[in-house]
Amino acid sequence: MIPDVGISGFSVFVPPYRVSLKDWCGWTGASWGKTRAVVGNSFRMRGPHESVYTMAGTAAMRLIDQYDVDPARIGFLGLGTESSTDNSAGAVIVKGMLDQGLAARGLPPVNRNCEVPEVKHACLGAIYALKHALRYLALDDQDRCAIVVSADIAEYARGSSGEPTQGAGAVAMLLERDPKILSVDLKCIGSASAYRAVDFRKPVLRNLIRNQLNGHFQDLPVFNGKYSTTCYLDETLHALGDMLRRLRVDPAAYYHGLGAAFMHRPYHRMPITSFALSYLFGLAMDGASGRDELAAHCRNAGLDPAAVEAEMRSTPDVLQLVHDGNIDDDVYPLSMALLRNFRAGPVFQELIASKMSLGTEAMKEIGNVYCAALPAWMAAGLEEAADEGRELSGQDILAVGYGSGDAAEAIPMSLVEGWQAAASRIGFREALKSWQPLTQTLYESLHDNGRAPGLDEPTEGFVVDSVGSVSNSAFSDEGIEYYRFVG
C-alpha cells in the first residue's frame, strides 16, 4: 500500500525589480487594456547579483525558516528549472548555499545522505521533480522529508510577442508523509508527451550564432506563439484524459466537484482557455448525460454535435503542422469555435471561472516564471483560501503542469484536515511587498546587459559574490559562481 504523501508547505521568492506592464505599454505602444486582460499587471526581473541558483537557495532557506524544517530530515533536495547555467552540477549547488546559510545561523547542515537531482524540462521540470520526490518518500522507510525548488528566469527579446510575459522567481515546496496541506494521489497522476520540434526551444547553438555567450548570459528561446498554444492545449487534454481514466470517474462530475484547479500559466488567459476546453472534451468522453450537455452547447454555438464529438475523439498529428508549413492552423477548429461561444455562457462563468479564481490576482504581479509558475499559483491560491477562511478540507484539487516541447502532467490531490494552519505560513503576499520600480532606461539596461545603476542591493538570502576567471594547469575556476549569504 502506498503511504499518504504530499505537500506540507510552500515558500516564495521573487526579485524586487519590478516592471509595470502599464508603463511598459507606454514605452512600447502596446495596448494596456489587452495586455492587462491577457497577460497581467507586472513582471519581475533578475538583478545583477542574482542567478537561478541564488533565487532557488533563497526560496529554500525561507521554507526551512517558515516551517521549522530540521535540516537533518532532508533526504531529497530537487531543483526543477530550465534556466540552469551549469551543465554538470545541479541541486547540489543549492545544497551548498543552504549549508552556508545554516552555518551562519549556527544550525547544522542539510543531511549528508541527501539526493540532489536537477530536472530539466521547459516549465515542467519542477513537477517531474515533485513526482520523483513523492516516489522517494513513498519508498523510504526513514523519517525523512523532501524539498523541491522550482526556479526560473523567463527572458524574451525586446520587441517580441513574448516580451510582456517575462518573469523571474522561485518556489520551494516541503514534501512529507502525512502531509499538512495537500495529499497527492500518486497512482492516478496522468501523463502525456509528444515531440513538437519548434514549439519552444533553447538551443545552445542559437546563442553562439547570435553571439550571446558573453558576461551577461541570455537564454532567449525560439518559439512560435500560435503553434505553442496549440501544443499546450493538445498535451494538457491528453494528460487530463489519462488522469480521468486512472481515477475512473465521470469527467463532468469530477470537474463540478473540484474545490479549485491550478494549471501552468505562461500568462493569465492561457490556463483558463485550457481548463474550459478540457471540460468540453470531458463531456465527449462522459456518459449519456455528458454528451447531452455537449450537444446542447454545440447547438447553442450553431455547430453539429456529431461533428464536434468526432473531432474531439480524433488524434491529430500536431507535429505534422510543422512539416506542412501550417503552424498557425488549429488541429481542433470546431472545438475552438465551440469554446469561443462557451466562454460567454453561464456554465463557464459559474463553473470554470469559479474553480480558477483563487490566487489569480496575485499571480498577475509576477509574470511567467516557467517551472515555478504552477507551484507559485498553488501557493498564492491556497494562501488566499486560508486567509478568507474557505472550508475546503477533503475537497479535490487539480494541478496540471505543462512543458513545451512537449509534455504534461495532471495531478489529482485533496486538501487534508487542518490544511489552513500550514497554508497560512506560505507568505506569498509578503514576498511581493519588496519591490523597486524600473524605469524604461533601467529595464532596457538590465534586460540587455544585466546591469542597471541605482538598483537596491539584496538584503536577504543569497547573492552571486564573484565569478571565477582562473584557468591554468595548477587551478581553474573559470566561469564558476561563488555565493554569499546576506542574511
Secondary structure, DSSP 4 states (H G I P E B T S, - for coil): -PPPEEEEEEEEE--SEEEEHHHHHHHH---HHHHHHHT-SEEEE--TT--HHHHHHHHHHHHHHHTT--GGGEEEEEEE-S----SS--THHHHHHHHHHHHHTT-PPS-SS-B--EE--TTTHHHHHHHHHHHHHHH--SS-EEEEEEEEEE---TTSTTGGG-EEEEEEEEEEES-SSEEE-GGG-EEEE---SSSEE--HHHHHHTT--SSS---PPEE-HHHHHHHHHHHHHHHHHHHHHHHT--HHHHHHH-SEEEE--SSSHHHHHHHHHHHHHHHHTS-HHHHHHHHHHHHHTT--HHHHHHHHT----THHHHHHT-TTS-SSHHHHHHHHHHTTSHHIIIIIHHHT-TTHHHHTTTB--GGGHHHHHHHHHHHHHHHTT---TT-EEEEEEEETTTEEEEEEEEEPTTHHHHHTT--HHHHHS--EEPPHHHHHHHHHHS--TTPPPP-SSEEEEEE---BSSS-B-TT-EEEEE--
